[in-house]
């Protein structure tokens, strides 16, 4: 089996402190992306804390940018409203 290529990865935390556990999980999941798109150029992930009051514990906003030849793909995941 051919090894997966190393994909440049940028992880940013906004409104919260960095977490090594979250960063490790993001890195593990990002390496799997090469299986689905062989020409993936880079991955950027932003983990942000919403500004609104939370009653359900810590819920976060996740934004992922996948750079591919010819453009970018954006994936957004927001926590549900209270």
C-alpha angles and dihedrals in degrees: 000000000000114000116247115254119251108255120207107246130192119190121189129185117203124190091359136070120259116270121207091203092054091044091051091051092049091050092049092050093044093056089058091060092075088070090063101041118025093191097054107145103190145337127222121188126188120193110192137176114232116240094227125094114268126211096175099063124258113348120173141200114234124196123182126190118195113194113208131167107284099020151338134282118213125202120188128189121183127185113249117264119263 
